[in-house]
């Protein structure tokens, strides 16, 4: 009998969740999980139907803010995040954010990546790689936003991100509440024309409190998503020398390789929606107030969408959902993939201990982001 995860949330950090996801698709593409008290959607068609349904919102109608964040400095930021809103606010500002990111010239992204990654050692042990998976994308996004270097930013972001996690403790929230003030102050101190990206955001997103919250939101989204995306690609390369050899001979295929890795092992495995009104979806009646857990990583493995879904194919027509879909699709997907490409290229030019990295079987605790930890894997590789 297969060692399946105990539930869809445990699948995020399971060594091999694909068979479990495929079983759900085949037997229960949409079902109610009594233990989680959530509907669970796993097939591509059902996931897309929920993401596109007007009654399905990113937050419960009666709880726009997580209860634990009320009466903290974090509430003001969370409440202004475009990605955590619906209605008029989202409809007005999401196109502004998407346009600002879309007009970023690729050369400016490549230049920022090159400047940051030039400081990364050619050979990283597992612990150093874990640090760089977060630090490099954060520094790149900060440069794109026009932020000057800041020695404290990495630690502040670590505390801020931890406070917004559903797994946050009271101590995490207290530390995040302290961290958010200097982070917002960094954006408040920026002139509108600090960078092309910041200028584009400042001309489209008002008032200033919304601008600062969503600029910080870009750092927030970069944190987990980029670390997960890059780490999963590096792991796939570590366990398959054949893929590394193909990329040495065909470096132009790297974009396809990263996209296929993201389809097979998405950085963000799930997201949630909440019913603002009753809705009939995939033959089930969902009631106002119900929550839906959308298994994006499972939908990517749907054979109805991707034939032979567990097979790695360089050239494939992909309709992957790791970056979401419909009005809440991540507007920074192109940027995230560009950062990943530059990071992985740098690693391929260096000399990683691929066998040690291939022993990575641990993940950072998370209910939705699949972020590999390489430190223990490298240590295990040095043990007699």
ChimeraX attribute file (.defattr): number of C-alpha atoms within 10 A of each C-alpha:
attribute: neighborCount
match mode: 1-to-1
recipient: residues
	/A:1	3
	/A:2	6
	/A:3	11
	/A:4	18
	/A:5	18
	/A:6	10
	/A:7	12
	/A:8	26
	/A:9	17
	/A:10	15
	/A:11	24
	/A:12	28
	/A:13	22
	/A:14	19
	/A:15	14
	/A:16	15
	/A:17	19
	/A:18	20
	/A:19	16
	/A:20	20
	/A:21	25
	/A:22	21
	/A:23	14
	/A:24	19
	/A:25	21
	/A:26	13
	/A:27	9
	/A:28	15
	/A:29	22
	/A:30	22
	/A:31	16
	/A:32	18
	/A:33	14
	/A:34	8
	/A:35	7
	/A:36	13
	/A:37	12
	/A:38	18
	/A:39	19
	/A:40	24
	/A:41	30
	/A:42	30
	/A:43	29
	/A:44	26
	/A:45	16
	/A:46	20
	/A:47	26
	/A:48	19
	/A:49	17
	/A:50	25
	/A:51	23
	/A:52	15
	/A:53	15
	/A:54	15
	/A:55	16
	/A:56	25
	/A:57	24
	/A:58	20
	/A:59	20
	/A:60	19
	/A:61	14
	/A:62	8
	/A:63	8
	/A:64	15
	/A:65	17
	/A:66	14
	/A:67	9
	/A:68	16
	/A:69	18
	/A:70	11
	/A:71	9
	/A:72	14
	/A:73	17
	/A:74	24
	/A:75	18
	/A:76	16
	/A:77	18
	/A:78	20
	/A:79	16
	/A:80	19
	/A:81	22
	/A:82	20
	/A:83	20
	/A:84	15
	/A:85	19
	/A:86	19
	/A:87	9
	/A:88	8
	/A:89	12
	/A:90	18
	/A:91	13
	/A:92	14
	/A:93	21
	/A:94	22
	/A:95	15
	/A:96	18
	/A:97	23
	/A:98	15
	/A:99	15
	/A:100	22
	/A:101	20
	/A:102	16
	/A:103	11
	/A:104	15
	/A:105	11
	/A:106	12
	/A:107	9
	/A:108	13
	/A:109	18
	/A:110	16
	/A:111	13
	/A:112	18
	/A:113	24
	/A:114	16
	/A:115	13
	/A:116	17
	/A:117	20
	/A:118	10
	/A:119	9
	/A:120	17
	/A:121	15
	/A:122	14
	/A:123	14
	/A:124	18
	/A:125	18
	/A:126	22
	/A:127	15
	/A:128	14
	/A:129	21
	/A:130	18
	/A:131	16
	/A:132	19
	/A:133	23
	/A:134	22
	/A:135	18
	/A:136	22
	/A:137	27
	/A:138	24
	/A:139	25
	/A:140	24
	/A:141	23
	/A:142	20
	/A:143	20
	/A:144	20
	/A:145	24
	/A:146	20
	/A:147	18
	/A:148	12
	/A:149	10
	/A:150	10
	/A:151	8
	/A:152	11
	/A:153	18
	/A:154	17
	/A:155	11
	/A:156	18
	/A:157	22
	/A:158	17
	/A:159	20
	/A:160	24
	/A:161	20
	/A:162	17
	/A:163	25
	/A:164	21
	/A:165	14
	/A:166	12
	/A:167	12
	/A:168	15
	/A:169	14
	/A:170	12
	/A:171	11
	/A:172	18
	/A:173	23
	/A:174	18
	/A:175	17
	/A:176	24
	/A:177	19
	/A:178	16
	/A:179	23
	/A:180	21
	/A:181	14
	/A:182	13
	/A:183	18
	/A:184	17
	/A:185	11
	/A:186	15
	/A:187	22
	/A:188	15
	/A:189	10
	/A:190	16
	/A:191	12
	/A:192	17
	/A:193	15
	/A:194	18
	/A:195	16
	/A:196	19
	/A:197	24
	/A:198	23
	/A:199	16
	/A:200	20
	/A:201	25
	/A:202	23
	/A:203	13
	/A:204	17
	/A:205	21
	/A:206	12
	/A:207	9
	/A:208	12
	/A:209	16
	/A:210	19
	/A:211	24
	/A:212	24
	/A:213	23
	/A:214	22
	/A:215	23
	/A:216	22
	/A:217	18
	/A:218	17
	/A:219	19
	/A:220	17
	/A:221	16
	/A:222	22
	/A:223	22
	/A:224	21
	/A:225	23
	/A:226	25
	/A:227	27
	/A:228	27
	/A:229	28
	/A:230	28
	/A:231	26
	/A:232	22
	/A:233	23
	/A:234	25
	/A:235	20
	/A:236	20
	/A:237	22
	/A:238	21
	/A:239	17
	/A:240	14
	/A:241	13
	/A:242	11
	/A:243	16
	/A:244	18
	/A:245	12
	/A:246	13
	/A:247	17
	/A:248	14
	/A:249	9
	/A:250	10
	/A:251	14
	/A:252	10
	/A:253	14
	/A:254	21
	/A:255	16
	/A:256	16
	/A:257	23
	/A:258	23
	/A:259	21
	/A:260	23
	/A:261	23
	/A:262	24
	/A:263	26
	/A:264	23
	/A:265	26
	/A:266	28
	/A:267	29
	/A:268	26
	/A:269	25
	/A:270	27
	/A:271	19
	/A:272	21
	/A:273	22
	/A:274	23
	/A:275	23
	/A:276	20
	/A:277	15
	/A:278	14
	/A:279	17
	/A:280	10
	/A:281	13
	/A:282	16
	/A:283	7
	/A:284	11
	/A:285	10
	/A:286	19
	/A:287	15
	/A:288	16
	/A:289	17
	/A:290	18
	/A:291	24
	/A:292	26
	/A:293	24
	/A:294	28
	/A:295	29
	/A:296	28
	/A:297	31
	/A:298	33
	/A:299	31
	/A:300	30
	/A:301	28
	/A:302	22
	/A:303	16
	/A:304	13
	/A:305	17
	/A:306	19
	/A:307	12
	/A:308	12
	/A:309	17
	/A:310	17
	/A:311	11
	/A:312	14
	/A:313	13
	/A:314	16
	/A:315	10
	/A:316	12
	/A:317	11
	/A:318	13
	/A:319	13
	/A:320	23
	/A:321	24
	/A:322	28
	/A:323	22
	/A:324	20
	/A:325	18
	/A:326	12
	/A:327	16
	/A:328	19
	/A:329	16
	/A:330	17
	/A:331	20
	/A:332	18
	/A:333	17
	/A:334	14
	/A:335	19
	/A:336	21
	/A:337	18
	/A:338	17
	/A:339	25
	/A:340	26
	/A:341	22
	/A:342	19
	/A:343	22
	/A:344	18
	/A:345	14
	/A:346	17
	/A:347	18
	/A:348	17
	/A:349	11
	/A:350	14
	/A:351	12
	/A:352	18
	/A:353	15
	/A:354	16
	/A:355	16
	/A:356	21
	/A:357	28
	/A:358	19
	/A:359	19
	/A:360	22
	/A:361	16
	/A:362	17
	/A:363	17
	/A:364	13
	/A:365	14
	/A:366	17
	/A:367	19
	/A:368	24
	/A:369	22
	/A:370	28
	/A:371	27
	/A:372	24
	/A:373	23
	/A:374	26
	/A:375	20
	/A:376	18
	/A:377	20
	/A:378	23
	/A:379	15
	/A:380	14
	/A:381	15
	/A:382	9
	/A:383	6
	/A:384	4
